[in-house]
Amino acid sequence: MIKMAEKILKLGIPAGSLQKATIRLFNKAGLTILDSGRSYFPHIDDEEIQLISLRAQEMSRYVEDGVLDAGITGYDWIKENDSDVVEVCELAYSKATAKPTKWVLAVPNESQKTKPEDLQGCIIATELVNTTKKYFAEKNIDVKVEFSWGATEVKARLVDAIVELTETGSSIRANNLRIIDTIITSTTRFFANKQAWQDKFKREKIENIAILLTAAIDARSKVGLKLNVKTDDLESILKILPAERSPTISPLAESKYIAIEVIIDEKVERSLVPALKRAGGSGIITYPLNKVIH
């Protein structure tokens, strides 16, 4: 049976460098995407969702125009396109880390330019043209901003400066460039078309996806912890556990023992587990989580 068009949510996911990270996130959220390589219409195991894979740079335009009901792209491209859309939530993930990405103003190491004002009358190459023009206009610095079709780092020695995206700064350093300012900081956003957001079915579907995706992101830095402890040792164990985490405490068949279960930050696991062992904990188990819903 073919579903009615109004019961389909058209959802855009980014092609290119962010695609693999996006597919991993959806899969962890329980929304399995079968990556079809170069297909623009990847399959997802939800008959009410139609996926379309598009370049991150143009995603917000298609959502604003209603070609897509919702999409995922960077905050930078929403601002660059000046798109009038509904931001549903921030998704703290990127292609390499969970850190925000930055568009930076950079010059060659050998350049005498040390601050944006030194670029008066100069040529700047970038893919983020509109945002860069606005940045310099707000500082009353007259520059010429040229669109770059990629390999922008190479052009830093052909023009006066570049504005380029960086996540770790490694590419900037590898090309012997020096950052003199940050133009915009960006994270991944899940956003919707304004008319789609008013549709009951589509809004609920979008909100459901947002809950699952954010839960999968929150779970990345957490682990579950289980242990058994003697009733007499409970107070000392609770003092060791992170104060902000309220554990589940259950009686065991052997009356003098109880079971404790709690979610903790993964970064404290390696110091917490030995401390719990020394305080009388036994049968200690830690396990990964798929989703954490607050």
Backbone hydrogen bonds in HBPLUS format (Angstrom, degrees):
<---DONOR---> <-ACCEPTOR-->    atom                        ^
c    i                          cat <-CA-CA->   ^        H-A-AA   ^      H-
h    n   atom  resd res      DA  || num        DHA   H-A  angle D-A-AA Bond
n    s   type  num  typ     dist DA aas  dist angle  dist       angle   num
A0007-LYS N   A0004-MET O   2.94 MM   3  5.46 157.1  1.99 115.6 123.2     1
A0008-ILE N   A0005-ALA O   3.11 MM   3  5.45 146.1  2.23 120.6 118.8     2
A0009-LEU N   A0048-GLU O   2.78 MM  39  6.07 161.5  1.81 147.7 152.7     3
A0050-GLN N   A0009-LEU O   2.89 MM  41  6.03 169.7  1.90 150.9 152.4     4
A0069-ASP N   A0010-LYS O   2.88 MM  59  5.19 144.4  2.00 133.5 145.2     5
A0070-ALA N   A0010-LYS O   3.26 MM  60  6.66 149.3  2.36 159.9 162.1     6
A0011-LEU N   A0050-GLN O   2.90 MM  39  6.06 164.8  1.92 157.1 162.3     7
A0052-ILE N   A0011-LEU O   2.95 MM  41  6.17 148.1  2.06 152.3 153.3     8
A0012-GLY N   A0070-ALA O   2.92 MM  58  6.28 164.2  1.94 140.6 145.0     9
A0072-ILE N   A0012-GLY O   3.06 MM  60  6.26 130.9  2.31 139.2 152.4    10
A0013-ILE N   A0052-ILE O   2.95 MM  39  6.27 155.5  2.01 148.2 155.6    11
A0054-LEU N   A0013-ILE O   3.13 MM  41  6.42 152.8  2.20 154.2 162.5    12
A0015-ALA N   A0054-LEU O   2.67 MM  39  5.17 152.8  1.75 135.0 136.8    13
A0019-GLN N   A0016-GLY O   3.12 MM   3  5.50 157.7  2.18 113.3 120.2    14
A0022-THR N   A0018-LEU O   3.02 MM   4  6.15 150.8  2.11 149.4 158.1    15
A0023-ILE N   A0019-GLN O   2.94 MM   4  6.22 160.3  1.98 155.7 160.5    16
A0024-ARG N   A0020-LYS O   2.99 MM   4  6.22 158.9  2.03 149.0 154.7    17
A0025-LEU N   A0021-ALA O   3.04 MM   4  6.22 153.3  2.12 140.8 147.9    18
A0026-PHE N   A0022-THR O   2.96 MM   4  6.25 164.3  1.99 154.6 158.1    19
A0027-ASN N   A0023-ILE O   2.95 MM   4  6.11 163.0  1.98 149.9 154.9    20
A0028-LYS N   A0024-ARG O   3.00 MM   4  6.21 157.2  2.05 146.7 152.6    21
A0029-ALA N   A0025-LEU O   2.98 MM   4  6.20 140.7  2.14 142.9 154.2    22
A0029-ALA N   A0026-PHE O   3.08 MM   3  4.97 122.3  2.42  92.1 107.4    23
A0031-LEU N   A0026-PHE O   2.86 MM   5  5.06 155.2  1.92 158.0 149.6    24
A0030-GLY N   A0027-ASN O   3.08 MM   3  5.21 158.0  2.13 103.6 110.1    25
A0045-ASP N   A0032-THR O   3.04 MM  13  5.64 149.2  2.14 150.4 160.1    26
A0034-LEU N   A0043-HIS O   2.82 MM   9  5.34 161.3  1.85 154.8 161.2    27
A0039-SER N   A0036-SER O   3.14 MM   3  5.23 157.0  2.20 113.2 120.1    28
A0053-SER N   A0040-TYR O   2.79 MM  13  4.79 165.0  1.82 134.2 138.3    29
A0049-ILE N   A0046-ASP O   3.08 MM   3  5.65 165.7  2.10 122.6 124.0    30
A0058-GLU N   A0055-ARG O   3.14 MM   3  5.76 146.7  2.26 115.3 122.6    31
A0062-TYR N   A0058-GLU O   3.44 MM   4  6.81 158.9  2.49 155.4 159.9    32
A0063-VAL N   A0059-MET O   3.11 MM   4  6.44 151.7  2.20 151.7 160.3    33
A0064-GLU N   A0060-SER O   2.90 MM   4  6.00 164.0  1.93 145.1 149.9    34
A0065-ASP N   A0061-ARG O   2.98 MM   4  6.13 155.6  2.04 146.6 153.1    35
A0067-VAL N   A0062-TYR O   2.94 MM   5  5.14 127.3  2.23 157.1 163.6    36
A0068-LEU N   A0062-TYR O   3.18 MM   6  5.73 155.7  2.24 124.2 122.7    37
A0066-GLY N   A0063-VAL O   3.11 MM   3  5.15 151.0  2.19 101.4 110.3    38
A0193-ASN N   A0069-ASP O   2.84 MM 124  5.26 166.6  1.86 145.4 144.3    39
A0071-GLY N   A0191-PHE O   2.91 MM 120  5.65 154.7  1.98 156.6 161.4    40
A0191-PHE N   A0071-GLY O   3.04 MM 120  5.65 166.7  2.05 161.4 165.7    41
A0073-THR N   A0189-ARG O   3.15 MM 116  5.63 154.8  2.22 152.6 159.2    42
A0189-ARG N   A0073-THR O   2.73 MM 116  5.63 171.8  1.73 160.9 162.3    43
A0077-TRP N   A0074-GLY O   3.12 MM   3  5.58 130.4  2.38 107.2 117.5    44
A0078-ILE N   A0074-GLY O   3.35 MM   4  6.77 149.6  2.45 146.4 154.8    45
A0075-TYR N   A0187-THR O   2.90 MM 112  5.76 153.8  1.97 154.3 160.3    46
A0079-LYS N   A0075-TYR O   3.06 MM   4  6.31 161.1  2.09 153.2 157.4    47
A0080-GLU N   A0076-ASP O   2.85 MM   4  6.02 151.9  1.93 139.9 149.0    48
A0081-ASN N   A0077-TRP O   3.04 MM   4  6.00 154.0  2.11 136.6 141.9    49
A0083-SER N   A0078-ILE O   3.13 MM   5  5.51 162.7  2.16 155.6 159.4    50
A0082-ASP N   A0079-LYS O   3.07 MM   3  4.77 145.8  2.19  93.7 104.3    51
A0086-VAL N   A0192-ALA O   2.88 MM 106  5.01 173.3  1.88 155.6 155.4    52
A0192-ALA N   A0086-VAL O   2.71 MM 106  5.01 156.2  1.77 143.9 152.1    53
A0088-VAL N   A0190-PHE O   2.79 MM 102  5.52 148.3  1.89 143.1 153.1    54
A0089-CYS N   A0190-PHE O   3.22 MM 101  5.42 156.6  2.28 142.9 147.0    55
A0190-PHE N   A0089-CYS O   2.94 MM 101  5.42 171.9  1.95 167.2 167.7    56
A0091-LEU N   A0188-THR O   2.82 MM  97  5.22 175.0  1.83 146.7 147.2    57
A0093-TYR N   A0091-LEU O   2.78 MM   2  5.79 131.5  2.02 113.3  97.7    58
A0094-SER N   A0097-THR O   3.04 MM   3  5.63 122.6  2.39 158.3 169.8    59
A0101-THR N   A0186-SER O   2.84 MM  85  5.23 152.4  1.92 162.9 161.8    60
A0186-SER N   A0101-THR O   2.80 MM  85  5.23 171.4  1.81 153.7 155.4    61
A0102-LYS N   A0166-THR O   2.91 MM  64  5.39 167.3  1.93 157.9 162.3    62
A0166-THR N   A0102-LYS O   2.73 MM  64  5.39 150.6  1.81 155.0 165.4    63
A0103-TRP N   A0184-ILE O   2.95 MM  81  5.42 166.2  1.97 162.6 167.0    64
A0183-ILE N   A0103-TRP O   2.69 MM  80  5.43 153.3  1.76 156.1 165.4    65
A0104-VAL N   A0164-GLU O   2.86 MM  60  5.52 159.3  1.91 154.8 149.7    66
A0164-GLU N   A0104-VAL O   3.00 MM  60  5.52 148.5  2.10 149.0 151.8    67
A0105-LEU N   A0181-ASP O   2.77 MM  76  5.18 168.4  1.79 148.1 152.3    68
A0180-ILE N   A0105-LEU O   2.80 MM  75  5.76 172.1  1.80 166.6 168.8    69
A0106-ALA N   A0162-ILE O   2.87 MM  56  5.45 165.4  1.89 156.8 161.8    70
A0162-ILE N   A0106-ALA O   2.99 MM  56  5.45 162.8  2.02 155.0 160.5    71
A0107-VAL N   A0178-ARG O   2.91 MM  71  5.34 157.0  1.96 146.5 150.5    72
A0178-ARG N   A0107-VAL O   2.65 MM  71  5.34 161.5  1.68 164.1 170.8    73
A0111-SER N   A0108-PRO O   2.93 MM   3  5.26 161.7  1.96 114.4 120.6    74
A0109-ASN N   A0176-ASN O   2.98 MM  67  5.75 156.0  2.04 151.2 144.4    75
A0118-ASP N   A0115-LYS O   2.94 MM   3  5.59 151.1  2.03 120.8 129.2    76
A0119-LEU N   A0116-PRO O   2.94 MM   3  5.56 164.2  1.97 120.1 125.1    77
A0122-CYS N   A0119-LEU O   2.89 MM   3  5.17 154.0  1.96 143.6 139.6    78
A0121-GLY N   A0142-ASP O   2.57 MM  21  5.52 165.1  1.59 172.2 176.3    79
A0144-LYS N   A0122-CYS O   2.89 MM  22  6.26 165.9  1.91 161.8 166.1    80
A0160-ASP N   A0123-ILE O   3.10 MM  37  5.43 150.6  2.19 140.9 149.6    81
A0124-ILE N   A0144-LYS O   2.78 MM  20  6.11 163.0  1.80 162.0 165.9    82
A0146-GLU N   A0124-ILE O   2.73 MM  22  6.03 167.5  1.75 167.3 171.8    83
A0125-ALA N   A0161-ALA O   3.09 MM  36  6.60 157.6  2.15 147.9 150.9    84
A0163-VAL N   A0125-ALA O   3.06 MM  38  6.45 151.2  2.15 151.9 154.8    85
A0126-THR N   A0146-GLU O   2.99 MM  20  6.37 155.1  2.06 166.5 174.5    86
A0148-SER N   A0126-THR O   2.75 MM  22  4.92 141.1  1.90 118.3 123.1    87
A0132-THR N   A0128-LEU O   3.15 MM   4  6.15 152.7  2.23 144.6 152.7    88
A0133-LYS N   A0129-VAL O   2.89 MM   4  6.12 160.0  1.93 157.1 162.7    89
A0134-LYS N   A0130-ASN O   3.03 MM   4  6.24 158.4  2.08 146.4 152.1    90
A0135-TYR N   A0131-THR O   2.96 MM   4  6.15 153.1  2.03 143.3 150.7    91
A0136-PHE N   A0132-THR O   3.11 MM   4  6.42 165.5  2.14 155.2 156.6    92
A0137-ALA N   A0133-LYS O   2.91 MM   4  6.04 154.5  1.97 147.0 155.2    93
A0138-GLU N   A0134-LYS O   2.94 MM   4  6.08 155.7  2.00 149.5 154.5    94
A0139-LYS N   A0136-PHE O   3.10 MM   3  5.08 134.2  2.32  94.4 107.4    95
A0141-ILE N   A0136-PHE O   2.98 MM   5  5.22 178.5  1.98 150.0 150.4    96
A0140-ASN N   A0137-ALA O   3.02 MM   3  4.87 158.0  2.07 100.9 107.4    97
A0154-VAL N   A0151-ALA O   3.20 MM   3  5.80 135.5  2.41 111.9 121.4    98
A0155-LYS N   A0152-THR O   2.92 MM   3  5.24 131.9  2.16 106.1 119.3    99
A0156-ALA N   A0153-GLU O   3.25 MM   3  5.56 162.6  2.28 107.6 112.8   100
A0158-LEU N   A0155-LYS O   2.89 MM   3  4.84 156.0  1.95 103.4 111.4   101
A0159-VAL N   A0155-LYS O   2.93 MM   4  6.13 153.4  2.00 164.4 166.7   102
A0173-ARG N   A0169-GLY O   3.06 MM   4  6.31 164.2  2.08 153.1 157.0   103
A0174-ALA N   A0170-SER O   2.84 MM   4  5.97 155.0  1.91 146.1 154.0   104
A0175-ASN N   A0171-SER O   3.14 MM   4  6.25 137.5  2.33 139.5 148.1   105
A0177-LEU N   A0172-ILE O   3.06 MM   5  5.38 154.8  2.13 152.7 155.7   106
A0176-ASN N   A0173-ARG O   2.99 MM   3  5.08 157.5  2.04 113.6 114.0   107
A0197-TRP N   A0193-ASN O   2.96 MM   4  6.15 148.1  2.07 150.5 159.5   108
A0198-GLN N   A0195-GLN O   3.09 MM   3  5.26 142.0  2.24 100.3 111.1   109
A0199-ASP N   A0196-ALA O   3.07 MM   3  5.18 150.7  2.16 102.7 111.7   110
A0203-ARG N   A0199-ASP O   2.81 MM   4  5.85 166.1  1.83 163.2 167.7   111
A0204-GLU N   A0200-LYS O   3.10 MM   4  6.17 165.7  2.12 147.3 151.4   112
A0205-LYS N   A0201-PHE O   2.99 MM   4  6.16 155.0  2.05 147.2 154.8   113
A0206-ILE N   A0202-LYS O   2.86 MM   4  6.04 160.3  1.89 150.9 156.1   114
A0207-GLU N   A0203-ARG O   2.84 MM   4  6.05 163.0  1.87 152.8 157.6   115
A0208-ASN N   A0204-GLU O   2.91 MM   4  6.05 153.2  1.98 143.1 150.4   116
A0209-ILE N   A0205-LYS O   3.06 MM   4  6.32 158.6  2.11 147.7 152.7   117
A0210-ALA N   A0206-ILE O   2.94 MM   4  6.20 158.3  1.99 149.3 155.6   118
A0211-ILE N   A0207-GLU O   2.97 MM   4  6.22 157.2  2.02 149.5 154.7   119
A0212-LEU N   A0208-ASN O   3.11 MM   4  6.38 162.5  2.14 149.5 153.6   120
A0213-LEU N   A0209-ILE O   2.89 MM   4  6.08 163.7  1.92 156.5 161.0   121
A0214-THR N   A0210-ALA O   2.98 MM   4  6.03 170.0  1.99 151.8 154.9   122
A0215-ALA N   A0211-ILE O   3.00 MM   4  6.01 148.7  2.10 139.1 148.4   123
A0216-ALA N   A0212-LEU O   3.00 MM   4  6.18 149.2  2.10 142.2 149.9   124
A0217-ILE N   A0213-LEU O   3.02 MM   4  6.32 150.5  2.11 145.8 153.8   125
A0218-ASP N   A0214-THR O   2.89 MM   4  6.11 163.0  1.92 149.1 153.6   126
A0219-ALA N   A0215-ALA O   3.05 MM   4  6.18 141.5  2.21 138.3 148.2   127
A0292-VAL N   A0215-ALA O   2.95 MM  77  4.66 154.4  2.01 110.9 116.6   128
A0220-ARG N   A0217-ILE O   3.12 MM   3  5.43 149.4  2.22 106.4 115.2   129
A0222-LYS N   A0219-ALA O   3.19 MM   3  5.10 166.9  2.20 106.7 110.0   130
A0266-GLU N   A0221-SER O   2.78 MM  45  5.47 173.3  1.78 136.2 138.5   131
A0223-VAL N   A0264-ILE O   2.94 MM  41  5.63 154.2  2.01 156.8 164.2   132
A0264-ILE N   A0223-VAL O   2.96 MM  41  5.63 166.1  1.98 167.8 169.7   133
A0224-GLY N   A0287-TYR O   2.85 MM  63  5.16 165.4  1.88 160.5 160.6   134
A0287-TYR N   A0224-GLY O   2.98 MM  63  5.16 147.0  2.09 137.0 143.5   135
A0225-LEU N   A0262-VAL O   2.78 MM  37  5.33 149.0  1.88 163.4 173.5   136
A0262-VAL N   A0225-LEU O   2.93 MM  37  5.33 154.6  2.00 149.5 157.7   137
A0226-LYS N   A0285-ILE O   2.76 MM  59  5.06 162.3  1.79 154.0 159.2   138
A0285-ILE N   A0226-LYS O   2.76 MM  59  5.06 161.1  1.79 147.2 151.7   139
A0227-LEU N   A0260-ILE O   3.00 MM  33  5.43 146.3  2.11 151.4 157.6   140
A0260-ILE N   A0227-LEU O   2.84 MM  33  5.43 167.0  1.86 166.5 170.2   141
A0228-ASN N   A0282-SER O   2.75 MM  54  5.16 176.9  1.75 162.7 162.2   142
A0282-SER N   A0228-ASN O   2.84 MM  54  5.16 153.9  1.90 151.4 156.4   143
A0229-VAL N   A0258-ILE O   2.95 MM  29  5.60 155.8  2.01 160.0 166.7   144
A0258-ILE N   A0229-VAL O   2.90 MM  29  5.60 158.0  1.95 157.8 163.9   145
A0233-ASP N   A0230-LYS O   2.84 MM   3  5.28 142.9  1.98 111.1 122.4   146
A0231-THR N   A0256-LYS O   2.82 MM  25  5.57 162.8  1.85 146.4 147.9   147
A0234-LEU N   A0231-THR O   3.22 MM   3  5.27 163.8  2.24 106.4 111.4   148
A0237-ILE N   A0233-ASP O   3.08 MM   4  6.32 153.8  2.15 154.6 162.8   149
A0238-LEU N   A0234-LEU O   2.90 MM   4  6.15 162.8  1.93 160.6 164.7   150
A0239-LYS N   A0235-GLU O   3.19 MM   4  6.40 142.8  2.34 140.3 149.3   151
A0240-ILE N   A0237-ILE O   3.00 MM   3  5.27 135.3  2.21 103.1 115.5   152
A0241-LEU N   A0237-ILE O   3.16 MM   4  6.54 150.5  2.25 151.7 159.9   153
A0245-ARG N   A0242-PRO O   3.11 MM   3  5.63 161.7  2.15 116.4 122.1   154
A0248-THR N   A0261-GLU O   2.76 MM  13  5.09 169.9  1.77 161.0 161.1   155
A0261-GLU N   A0248-THR O   2.89 MM  13  5.09 148.7  1.99 144.7 153.4   156
A0250-SER N   A0259-ALA O   2.86 MM   9  5.11 163.1  1.89 148.2 154.0   157
A0259-ALA N   A0250-SER O   2.74 MM   9  5.11 171.7  1.74 160.8 163.4   158
A0257-TYR N   A0254-GLU O   2.93 MM   3  5.82 167.3  1.95 135.8 138.7   159
A0268-VAL N   A0265-ASP O   3.08 MM   3  5.73 154.7  2.14 117.0 123.8   160
A0269-GLU N   A0266-GLU O   3.14 MM   3  5.23 152.1  2.22 104.2 112.7   161
A0271-SER N   A0268-VAL O   3.24 MM   3  5.64 136.2  2.45 107.4 118.4   162
A0272-LEU N   A0268-VAL O   2.85 MM   4  5.85 153.2  1.92 157.6 166.8   163
A0273-VAL N   A0269-GLU O   3.00 MM   4  5.87 176.9  2.00 156.3 156.4   164
A0276-LEU N   A0272-LEU O   2.88 MM   4  6.15 152.7  1.96 156.4 164.6   165
A0277-LYS N   A0273-VAL O   2.99 MM   4  6.22 155.1  2.05 151.5 158.5   166
A0278-ARG N   A0274-PRO O   2.99 MM   4  6.26 160.3  2.03 149.4 153.7   167
A0279-ALA N   A0275-ALA O   3.05 MM   4  6.22 136.6  2.25 137.0 148.7   168
A0281-GLY N   A0276-LEU O   2.81 MM   5  5.26 156.1  1.86 156.5 149.5   169
A0280-GLY N   A0277-LYS O   3.18 MM   3  5.43 162.9  2.21 108.6 112.6   170
